[in-house]
């Protein structure tokens, strides 16, 4: 009887021991699991917050996309700043035309186009667009950008509003481009022997006398259009009128000597007014009539 009691007590103690051991093991497992998840969460938080650590999985992909988008945005911004700087450095309208010839296409904000447009002499502006038309577009807020396209026959100008709708299409022919490029430039030429000036060469004093017969406002137009009239004036200077007419513009040369001349292009009606002051016959023969 005593042995039976001892066996029952032993079994009861043994069961409690194993239950205690199992509970202890379960507790350790739960603690380890909690510690693992806590450490993982803390680690992920630190990785997310620390830009110096490499991210993994979906977080890494998101971060890579963000970095790639930022790099592309910076590249686009840099290109736009560079383009804006290059456009701002264009000094005048003829140089703008040269750049379009090189690049085939150019897009200008309206304020840049207008700035360069105003570098043209007043009598050449209307060959691009009438000043009053340009004012009307600006007052109506209908000019935002200008696209310049190189074409075989010249340069096309497409005027766009803020919604990229076409307001007007202009065209500058290759012939007119040469006028823009040559106007006011010096050329090696002897006006007394060049065929295009034959019979139309005036000693400066004679040209001056004829010019003085025009109304004052017309005289001032000649002075404004040909500033070298005053700079190159002298006893040996000459003014020559060419038989070449481009886009209703007549080529005129102011030559201080027989070796060089400054070339200008003046409206045809100005030359007609000038010719009207001359005493007939003013040319060598009637076949040389330029008008």
C-alpha positions in Angstrom: 0.0 0.0 0.0 2.8 2.3 0.9 4.5 1.6 -2.5 1.4 2.5 -4.4 1.2 5.9 -2.7 4.8 6.6 -3.4 4.3 5.7 -7.1 1.3 8.0 -7.4 3.2 10.8 -5.7 6.1 10.3 -8.1 3.9 10.4 -11.2 2.2 13.5 -10.0 5.5 15.2 -9.4 6.9 14.0 -12.7 3.8 15.4 -14.5 4.2 18.8 -12.8 7.8 18.9 -13.7 7.2 18.3 -17.4 4.3 20.7 -17.5 6.6 23.3 -15.9 9.4 22.5 -18.4 6.9 22.8 -21.3 5.5 26.1 -19.9 9.1 27.4 -19.5 10.0 26.3 -23.1 6.8 27.9 -24.4 7.6 31.1 -22.6 11.1 31.2 -24.0 9.7 30.5 -27.5 7.2 33.3 -27.2 9.8 35.7 -25.8 12.2 34.8 -28.6 9.4 35.3 -31.3 8.5 38.7 -29.8 12.1 39.7 -29.6 12.6 38.7 -33.3 9.6 40.6 -34.5 10.5 43.6 -32.4 14.1 43.6 -33.6 13.0 43.2 -37.3 10.6 46.1 -36.9 13.2 48.2 -35.3 15.7 47.2 -38.0 13.3 48.0 -40.8 12.6 51.4 -39.2 16.3 52.2 -39.0 16.9 51.1 -42.5 14.0 53.3 -43.7 15.2 56.3 -41.8 18.9 55.9 -42.5 19.7 57.0 -46.1 23.1 55.5 -45.7 21.8 52.0 -45.4 20.8 49.9 -48.4 17.1 49.1 -48.5 15.8 45.8 -49.5 12.7 44.4 -51.2 9.8 46.6 -52.1 11.3 49.5 -50.1 14.5 49.3 -52.3 12.4 49.4 -55.5 10.4 52.4 -54.3 13.6 54.2 -53.3 15.3 53.4 -56.7 12.3 54.7 -58.6 12.3 57.9 -56.5 16.0 58.4 -57.1 15.6 57.7 -60.9 12.7 60.2 -61.1 14.8 62.8 -59.2 17.7 62.3 -61.5 15.6 62.7 -64.7 13.9 65.8 -63.3 17.3 67.3 -62.5 18.6 66.5 -66.0 15.5 68.1 -67.6 15.8 71.1 -65.4 19.5 71.4 -66.2 18.8 71.2 -70.0 16.0 73.8 -69.7 18.3 76.2 -67.8 21.1 75.6 -70.3 18.7 76.3 -73.2 17.3 79.4 -71.5 20.8 80.7 -71.0 21.8 80.0 -74.6 18.6 81.8 -75.9 19.3 84.8 -73.6 22.8 85.0 -75.1 21.6 85.5 -78.7 22.5 89.1 -79.4 20.2 90.0 -82.3 17.7 88.8 -84.9 20.2 87.9 -87.6 22.1 85.7 -85.2 18.8 84.0 -84.2 18.3 83.2 -87.9 21.8 81.7 -88.1 21.1 79.5 -85.1 17.9 78.2 -86.6 19.9 77.4 -89.8 22.3 75.4 -87.6 19.8 73.6 -85.3 16.9 73.2 -87.8 14.4 74.0 -85.1 14.2 76.4 -82.2 11.5 77.3 -79.7 11.5 80.7 -78.1 9.3 82.2 -75.4 7.4 85.2 -76.7 9.5 87.7 -74.6 12.7 86.5 -76.1 11.4 86.6 -79.6 10.1 90.2 -79.2 13.5 91.3 -77.7 15.3 90.0 -80.8 12.7 91.3 -83.1 13.4 94.8 -81.8 17.0 94.6 -82.8 16.0 94.8 -86.4 15.9 98.3 -88.1 12.4 99.7 -88.1 12.0 99.3 -91.8 13.0 95.6 -91.8 10.6 94.6 -88.9 7.6 94.7 -91.2 9.2 92.0 -93.4 8.9 89.6 -90.4 5.6 90.8 -88.9 3.9 94.1 -88.8 4.5 95.8 -85.4 0.8 96.5 -84.9 0.0 92.8 -85.5 2.5 91.8 -82.9 1.1 94.4 -80.4 -2.4 93.0 -81.0 -1.3 89.5 -80.2 0.4 90.6 -77.0 -2.5 92.7 -75.9 -4.9 89.8 -76.4 -2.5 87.5 -74.6 -2.4 85.3 -77.7 1.4 84.9 -78.0 3.2 82.5 -75.7 5.9 80.8 -77.8 7.4 80.9 -81.3 8.6 77.8 -83.1 11.2 78.5 -85.8 11.6 75.7 -88.4 14.3 75.5 -91.1 12.8 74.9 -94.5 14.3 74.5 -97.9 13.1 77.9 -99.0 13.8 79.8 -95.8 12.6 79.8 -92.2 9.0 79.2 -91.0 7.8 81.0 -87.8 4.8 79.5 -86.0 3.2 81.8 -83.4 1.5 79.9 -80.6 -0.7 80.9 -77.7 -0.6 79.5 -74.1 -2.7 76.5 -75.2 -0.3 75.8 -78.1 -2.9 76.9 -80.6 -1.5 78.4 -83.8 -2.2 82.1 -84.0 -0.2 82.9 -87.2 2.4 81.4 -89.5 5.1 83.6 -90.9 7.8 82.9 -93.5 11.3 84.5 -94.1 12.7 83.6 -97.5 16.3 82.7 -98.1 16.6 86.0 -100.1 15.4 88.0 -97.1 17.7 86.1 -94.8 20.6 87.4 -96.8 19.3 90.9 -96.5 19.3 90.5 -92.7 22.8 89.0 -92.7 24.4 91.7 -94.9 22.6 94.8 -93.8 25.1 97.1 -92.1 28.1 94.9 -92.8 31.3 95.8 -94.5 32.2 94.3 -97.9 35.4 94.3 -100.0 34.1 96.0 -103.2 35.0 98.8 -105.6 31.7 100.4 -106.3 33.1 102.3 -109.3 33.8 99.0 -111.1 31.3 96.6 -109.8 28.6 96.0 -112.5 25.7 96.1 -110.1 26.5 99.7 -109.2 27.4 100.9 -112.8 26.1 104.4 -113.5 24.6 104.8 -110.0 27.7 106.0 -108.1 27.4 109.4 -106.5 30.2 111.5 -105.0 29.3 112.0 -101.4 28.7 115.8 -101.8 26.3 115.3 -104.7 24.4 112.6 -102.8 24.2 114.9 -99.8 22.9 117.8 -101.9 20.1 115.6 -103.3 19.3 114.1 -99.9 18.9 117.6 -98.5 16.1 118.3 -100.9 13.9 115.7 -99.3 11.6 116.6 -96.4 13.4 116.5 -93.0 11.5 113.4 -91.8 12.7 111.5 -94.9 16.3 112.7 -94.4 16.2 111.4 -90.8 15.0 108.0 -92.1 18.1 107.8 -94.3 20.4 108.8 -91.4 18.8 106.3 -89.0 18.9 103.5 -91.6 22.6 104.2 -92.7 24.5 105.4 -89.6 27.8 105.2 -91.5 26.7 108.1 -93.7 28.2 110.4 -91.0 31.1 108.2 -90.0 32.4 107.6 -93.6 31.6 111.0 -95.0 34.6 112.6 -96.7 35.9 114.1 -100.0 36.7 110.7 -101.5 33.5 109.0 -100.2 30.8 107.7 -102.5 27.3 106.4 -102.3 26.2 103.8 -104.8 22.8 102.4 -105.6 22.7 98.8 -106.8 20.4 97.4 -109.5 19.7 94.5 -107.1 16.3 94.6 -105.4 15.4 91.9 -102.8 11.9 91.8 -101.2 11.3 95.4 -102.2 14.6 96.4 -100.6 17.3 98.2 -102.7 21.0 97.5 -102.0 22.9 100.8 -101.2 26.6 101.0 -100.5 28.5 103.7 -98.6 32.1 103.6 -99.7 34.9 105.7 -98.1 37.3 104.6 -100.8 37.6 102.2 -103.8 38.4 99.2 -101.6 35.5 98.7 -99.3 31.9 99.7 -98.6 29.2 99.3 -96.0 26.1 97.6 -97.4 22.6 98.6 -96.6 19.1 97.6 -97.8 16.6 100.4 -98.0 12.9 100.4 -98.9 12.3 100.9 -102.7 10.0 103.8 -102.1 12.8 105.7 -100.3 15.0 105.3 -103.3 12.2 106.5 -105.6 11.9 109.6 -103.4 15.7 110.2 -103.6 15.7 109.7 -107.4 13.0 112.3 -107.7 15.4 115.0 -106.4 18.0 114.4 -109.0 18.4 116.5 -112.1 17.8 114.4 -115.3 19.8 112.7 -116.8 21.4 111.4 -113.6 22.5 108.0 -115.0 24.7 107.0 -118.0 21.8 105.8 -120.1 18.1 104.8 -119.7 18.9 101.1 -119.8 20.4 101.4 -116.4 17.2 102.5 -114.7 16.9 100.6 -111.5 13.2 101.1 -110.7 
